[in-house]
Amino acid sequence: MVDVDGAFDEVVAQYEAAVPEYPAARFERLIAERATWADVVGLTERIAINGFLIYFKFPADPLMGLAGNKARCRVYLMGNHLLAERMYRHDPAVMLYAPLRTVITQMNGLTVRFAIDQPSAQFAQFGVPEIDAVGAELDRKLAALLTGLGWPVPAELAAGGVTRRG
């Protein structure tokens, strides 16, 4: 979790500009046309400007506000299906953690925070070196995204991967 300078709505807008929404209709068209994986790669590389897409977003605060909560919160599933596929081929259960869960929160006017689990830590539990490598790559890509946004980068992301003890 990192503290981010700025107003909540500005931080949300900054994140959503850097990580565009997954254009489901365009990918569904590729599926219907039985396109090649190269077509999927090409489209993904054109739209995932910082290497990630938002697959789902949920503004939690309006619903939670009905219970009297005042905190602001946006929940996202974000990732890159090209990277997920490189793990999926070794164990489809990686989809439990791909896409990645992220949240932007603000408690009662305090500092805005961005939170995400460290990808390499999530994927290390599969015990597959190829999955570990993609997890470490995701750490680095996430660190680059945060750097590009001008947000702090947690030390564990900057290190670029979990080291498993044998």
Order of alpha helices (4+ residues) and beta strands (2+ residues): beta-alpha-alpha-alpha-beta-alpha-beta-alpha-beta-beta-alpha-alpha-alpha
